[in-house]
Amino acid sequence: MSIHAEKSARLGIFLPLMVASVGFVQSRSKFCLAYGFAGTFNLGKLGDISRVSDPIDRAADRATALKILLKSFLLAALATVVVYVLPF
């Protein structure tokens, strides 16, 4: 089966792949990207959000969040290249 999609249209798959890869990398890392960038955490009841008070810990959380974002970008870019190159 062949779709005959234009190669430029295939690049549109990047955004959905990026969203999926962020979810995948977060789950594998057991770390929330949004909480890391916001400097917050939730270890209690749902909705019980607390601030990370130590600036060193907050910086480490942001660095981890940035790594997750970078890994997700690379994973989505690689998958997009595969979709772009394969003859559909």
Buried (B, 14 or more C-beta within 10 A) or exposed (E): EEEEEEEEEBEEBBEEBBEBBBEBBBEEBEBBBEBBBBBBBEEEEEEEEEEBEEEEEBEEBBEBBEBBBEBBBEBBBEBBEEBBEEEE
